Amino acid sequence: MIKIGIVDGKGGGLGRSIVSNLVEAKMPNIEIIALGTNAFATQAMLKAGAHNGATGENAIAHMAERVDLIIGPLAIIHSGSMMGEISAKIANSISESKAEKILMPTSQCGIHIVDVKGSSLKILFLEIVEQVKKMI
Protein backbone atom coordinates (compact mmCIF):
# COMPACT_ATOMS: atom_id res chain seq x y z
CA MET A 1 0.00 0.00 0.00
CA ILE A 2 1.45 3.35 -1.06
CA LYS A 3 0.61 6.21 1.28
CA ILE A 4 0.09 9.53 -0.49
CA GLY A 5 -0.03 12.72 1.57
CA ILE A 6 -1.85 15.61 -0.09
CA VAL A 7 -0.87 18.92 1.52
CA ASP A 8 -2.97 22.06 1.15
CA GLY A 9 -4.11 25.09 3.08
CA LYS A 10 -6.54 27.99 2.90
CA GLY A 11 -9.85 26.57 1.59
CA GLY A 12 -8.36 23.30 0.35
CA GLY A 13 -9.58 23.70 -3.23
CA LEU A 14 -6.32 22.63 -4.84
CA GLY A 15 -5.98 19.62 -2.54
CA ARG A 16 -9.64 18.70 -3.11
CA SER A 17 -9.06 18.66 -6.87
CA ILE A 18 -5.91 16.55 -6.54
CA VAL A 19 -7.74 14.04 -4.33
CA SER A 20 -10.76 13.81 -6.63
CA ASN A 21 -8.54 13.22 -9.67
CA LEU A 22 -6.66 10.45 -7.86
CA VAL A 23 -9.91 8.86 -6.70
CA GLU A 24 -11.36 8.99 -10.23
CA ALA A 25 -8.24 7.24 -11.56
CA LYS A 26 -9.13 4.20 -9.40
CA MET A 27 -5.55 3.20 -8.69
CA PRO A 28 -5.21 0.09 -6.54
CA ASN A 29 -3.09 -0.06 -3.43
CA ILE A 30 -3.00 3.65 -2.58
CA GLU A 31 -4.07 5.36 0.60
CA ILE A 32 -4.78 9.08 0.23
CA ILE A 33 -4.12 11.09 3.38
CA ALA A 34 -5.38 14.68 3.54
CA LEU A 35 -2.88 16.93 5.32
CA GLY A 36 -4.40 20.36 5.80
CA THR A 37 -2.83 23.40 7.39
CA ASN A 38 -6.34 24.11 8.71
CA ALA A 39 -9.59 22.21 9.26
CA PHE A 40 -11.27 23.67 6.14
CA ALA A 41 -8.53 22.32 3.87
CA THR A 42 -8.54 18.89 5.53
CA GLN A 43 -12.33 18.65 5.38
CA ALA A 44 -12.42 19.61 1.68
CA MET A 45 -9.96 16.83 0.85
CA LEU A 46 -11.83 14.29 2.98
CA LYS A 47 -15.10 15.16 1.23
CA ALA A 48 -13.34 14.60 -2.10
CA GLY A 49 -12.49 11.03 -1.09
CA ALA A 50 -9.29 11.04 0.97
CA HIS A 51 -9.13 7.94 3.15
CA ASN A 52 -7.82 9.72 6.22
CA GLY A 53 -6.85 13.19 7.31
CA ALA A 54 -4.89 15.23 9.81
CA THR A 55 -4.71 18.95 10.45
CA GLY A 56 -2.04 21.39 11.54
CA GLU A 57 1.68 21.97 11.69
CA ASN A 58 2.57 19.05 13.93
CA ALA A 59 0.36 16.59 12.04
CA ILE A 60 1.90 17.56 8.69
CA ALA A 61 5.45 17.35 10.08
CA HIS A 62 4.67 13.98 11.67
CA MET A 63 3.10 12.50 8.54
CA ALA A 64 5.79 13.82 6.17
CA GLU A 65 8.03 11.02 7.47
CA ARG A 66 5.31 8.38 7.24
CA VAL A 67 4.09 8.73 3.66
CA ASP A 68 5.69 7.48 0.48
CA LEU A 69 4.64 10.39 -1.70
CA ILE A 70 3.78 14.03 -0.98
CA ILE A 71 1.68 16.05 -3.44
CA GLY A 72 0.78 19.71 -3.25
CA PRO A 73 1.51 23.18 -4.54
CA LEU A 74 5.12 24.38 -4.68
CA ALA A 75 4.24 26.70 -1.80
CA ILE A 76 4.37 23.82 0.72
CA ILE A 77 8.18 23.94 0.73
CA HIS A 78 8.33 27.73 1.10
CA SER A 79 8.07 29.05 4.66
CA GLY A 80 5.58 31.87 5.03
CA SER A 81 3.62 31.06 1.90
CA MET A 82 -0.15 30.55 1.69
CA MET A 83 -0.69 33.77 3.61
CA GLY A 84 1.55 32.48 6.41
CA GLU A 85 -0.06 29.05 6.76
CA ILE A 86 3.15 27.27 5.77
CA SER A 87 5.44 27.52 8.77
CA ALA A 88 9.17 26.85 8.73
CA LYS A 89 8.46 23.54 10.46
CA ILE A 90 6.04 22.43 7.71
CA ALA A 91 8.31 23.58 4.87
CA ASN A 92 11.38 21.91 6.40
CA SER A 93 9.63 18.65 7.25
CA ILE A 94 8.32 18.31 3.69
CA SER A 95 11.61 19.36 2.09
CA GLU A 96 13.64 16.99 4.24
CA SER A 97 11.22 14.07 3.99
CA LYS A 98 12.49 11.01 2.16
CA ALA A 99 9.13 10.75 0.41
CA GLU A 100 8.97 11.42 -3.31
CA LYS A 101 7.32 14.76 -4.06
CA ILE A 102 5.09 16.03 -6.83
CA LEU A 103 4.78 19.81 -6.56
CA MET A 104 2.52 21.97 -8.70
CA PRO A 105 4.03 25.24 -9.83
CA THR A 106 1.77 28.08 -8.80
CA SER A 107 2.79 31.71 -8.91
CA GLN A 108 0.90 32.56 -5.71
CA CYS A 109 3.91 31.88 -3.48
CA GLY A 110 6.20 34.29 -5.32
CA ILE A 111 8.39 31.55 -6.79
CA HIS A 112 8.44 31.29 -10.57
CA ILE A 113 9.81 28.21 -12.30
CA VAL A 114 11.57 28.71 -15.62
CA ASP A 115 10.52 26.49 -18.52
CA VAL A 116 7.05 25.61 -17.27
CA LYS A 117 4.41 25.45 -19.97
CA GLY A 118 1.84 27.45 -18.05
CA SER A 119 -0.70 24.64 -18.28
CA SER A 120 -4.17 24.98 -16.80
CA LEU A 121 -4.84 23.46 -13.39
CA LYS A 122 -6.99 20.78 -15.01
CA ILE A 123 -4.02 19.65 -17.12
CA LEU A 124 -1.73 19.72 -14.08
CA PHE A 125 -4.14 17.49 -12.11
CA LEU A 126 -4.09 14.96 -14.96
CA GLU A 127 -0.28 15.11 -15.07
CA ILE A 128 -0.17 14.42 -11.31
CA VAL A 129 -2.29 11.30 -11.80
CA GLU A 130 0.04 10.11 -14.58
CA GLN A 131 3.11 10.69 -12.38
CA VAL A 132 1.52 8.72 -9.52
CA LYS A 133 0.71 5.85 -11.89
CA LYS A 134 4.37 5.73 -12.96
CA MET A 135 5.48 5.61 -9.32
CA ILE A 136 3.24 2.77 -8.15
ABEGO torsion letter per residue (X at the ends): XBBBBBBBBEAGAAAAAAAAAAAAAGBBGBBBBBBBABAAAAAAAAAAGBABBBBEAAAAAAAAAABABBBEBAAAABBGBGGGABBAAAAAAAAABABBBBBBBBAAAGBBBBGBAGBBAAAAAAAAAAAAAAAX
